[in-house]
Amino acid sequence: MAGCMLFWAERSRNRNMVEFVNSDPAMVLFFARFLRACFDVPDAKMRIKCNLFADHLQRQREVEQYWLDLLVLPRSCLRKSSVNVYSKYSKKTRRNKLPYGTCRIAVHDTQIVQHIYGAIQEYGGFEEPRWLDGRPRKSQAGRRPRA
């Protein structure tokens, strides 16, 4: 249940891929364990991507290795990291806010995503058909558009 709730809170909106992004190492590790324990996701199917900040640039390999070691994944699971550079107008106030940036775990598997979406609906006691069939929500007749 906890893994499903984390996914609900931090997921991407992709119906065909489990994608989870966070800066908290314990939370990222928990989510990876959830995928392994509940869905038997092998390491070879997991992909990680680091989102780094300009002050991480000198330590890029170290930061990437930190996430790989934490998640016990081989380097082959790592995708190209992105680095957010400071704009020329920035006062560079973000320094050292997130020592390891953020880590994105991705598993391309529609069946797992659909299973998680179904579980969330069961736990929450609601239905969200567009999560399962991908059709956009129909507007309700007589309803005013939001401002």
C-alpha positions as CSV (number, residue, x, y, z in Angstrom):
1,M,0.0,0.0,0.0
2,A,2.8,2.4,0.9
3,G,4.5,2.0,-2.5
4,C,1.2,2.7,-4.3
5,M,0.6,5.8,-2.3
6,L,4.2,7.0,-3.0
7,F,3.6,6.5,-6.7
8,W,0.3,8.3,-6.5
9,A,2.0,11.3,-4.9
10,E,5.2,11.4,-6.9
11,R,4.5,9.7,-10.2
12,S,4.7,11.0,-13.8
13,R,1.5,10.9,-15.8
14,N,2.6,8.2,-18.1
15,R,0.2,5.2,-18.4
16,N,2.9,2.9,-19.8
17,M,5.8,3.5,-17.4
18,V,6.3,3.5,-13.7
19,E,8.3,6.6,-13.0
20,F,9.2,7.9,-9.6
21,V,11.4,11.0,-8.8
22,N,12.6,12.2,-5.4
23,S,15.6,13.7,-3.7
24,D,15.2,11.7,-0.4
25,P,17.5,8.6,-0.6
26,A,15.4,6.6,1.8
27,M,12.2,7.2,-0.2
28,V,13.9,6.3,-3.5
29,L,15.3,3.1,-2.0
30,F,11.9,2.2,-0.5
31,F,10.3,2.6,-3.9
32,A,12.9,0.5,-5.6
33,R,12.4,-2.2,-3.0
34,F,8.6,-2.0,-3.6
35,L,9.1,-2.6,-7.3
36,R,11.4,-5.5,-6.6
37,A,9.3,-7.2,-3.9
38,C,5.8,-6.7,-5.3
39,F,6.4,-6.9,-9.0
40,D,9.7,-8.9,-9.3
41,V,11.3,-6.2,-11.3
42,P,14.8,-7.3,-12.2
43,D,17.7,-4.8,-12.1
44,A,18.1,-5.0,-15.8
45,K,14.6,-3.5,-16.3
46,M,15.2,-0.5,-13.9
47,R,16.5,2.7,-15.4
48,I,17.7,5.7,-13.3
49,K,18.4,9.2,-14.3
50,C,20.0,11.9,-12.0
51,N,18.9,15.5,-12.1
52,L,21.9,17.5,-10.9
53,F,22.4,21.1,-10.1
54,A,25.3,23.3,-11.2
55,D,27.1,22.9,-8.0
56,H,27.1,19.1,-8.6
57,L,28.9,19.3,-11.9
58,Q,32.4,18.7,-10.5
59,R,31.0,15.6,-8.6
60,Q,28.7,14.2,-11.3
61,R,30.3,10.7,-11.4
62,E,30.3,10.6,-7.6
63,V,26.6,11.6,-7.3
64,E,25.6,9.1,-10.0
65,Q,27.6,6.4,-8.3
66,Y,25.9,7.3,-5.0
67,W,22.5,6.5,-6.4
68,L,23.7,3.3,-8.2
69,D,25.3,2.1,-4.9
70,L,22.2,3.0,-2.9
71,L,19.9,1.1,-5.2
72,V,22.4,-1.7,-5.8
73,L,22.2,-1.3,-9.6
74,P,24.9,-1.7,-12.3
75,R,26.1,1.3,-14.3
76,S,24.2,-0.1,-17.3
77,C,21.0,1.0,-15.6
78,L,22.1,4.7,-15.5
79,R,20.8,7.0,-18.2
80,K,22.3,10.3,-19.1
81,S,22.1,12.8,-16.2
82,S,20.7,16.2,-16.7
83,V,22.4,19.2,-15.1
84,N,20.5,22.4,-14.3
85,V,22.9,25.2,-14.8
86,Y,22.5,28.6,-13.2
87,S,21.1,31.3,-15.4
88,K,23.1,34.5,-15.8
89,Y,20.5,36.2,-13.6
90,S,20.6,33.7,-10.8
91,K,22.1,34.7,-7.4
92,K,23.2,31.0,-7.1
93,T,21.1,30.6,-3.9
94,R,20.4,26.8,-4.6
95,R,23.9,25.7,-3.6
96,N,24.0,22.5,-1.6
97,K,20.2,22.4,-1.1
98,L,20.0,18.8,-2.4
99,P,23.4,17.2,-1.9
100,Y,22.6,14.4,-4.4
101,G,20.1,16.1,-6.7
102,T,17.1,14.0,-7.5
103,C,16.9,10.4,-8.8
104,R,14.3,9.2,-11.2
105,I,13.5,5.4,-11.3
106,A,11.7,4.3,-14.4
107,V,10.4,0.9,-15.4
108,H,8.7,0.6,-18.8
109,D,5.9,-1.9,-18.1
110,T,2.2,-1.0,-18.7
111,Q,1.0,-4.0,-16.7
112,I,2.7,-2.8,-13.5
113,V,1.5,0.8,-14.0
114,Q,-2.1,-0.5,-14.5
115,H,-1.8,-2.8,-11.5
116,I,-0.7,0.1,-9.3
117,Y,-3.4,2.4,-10.6
118,G,-6.0,-0.2,-9.9
119,A,-4.7,-0.7,-6.4
120,I,-4.8,3.0,-5.7
121,Q,-8.4,3.1,-6.7
122,E,-9.2,0.1,-4.5
123,Y,-7.4,1.7,-1.5
124,G,-8.9,5.1,-2.1
125,G,-12.4,3.8,-2.7
126,F,-12.9,5.8,-6.0
127,E,-12.8,5.2,-9.7
128,E,-10.6,7.1,-12.2
129,P,-11.4,5.4,-15.6
130,R,-8.9,7.6,-17.5
131,W,-6.0,6.0,-15.6
132,L,-7.0,2.7,-17.0
133,D,-8.3,3.4,-20.5
134,G,-6.4,6.5,-21.3
135,R,-9.4,8.4,-22.6
136,P,-9.6,12.1,-21.7
137,R,-12.3,13.1,-19.2
138,K,-15.6,14.2,-20.9
139,S,-16.8,17.6,-19.8
140,Q,-20.0,17.7,-17.8
141,A,-23.0,19.4,-19.5
142,G,-24.0,22.6,-17.9
143,R,-20.8,22.9,-15.9
144,R,-19.0,26.2,-16.0
145,P,-15.4,26.3,-17.1
146,R,-12.9,27.2,-14.4
147,A,-11.4,30.7,-14.5
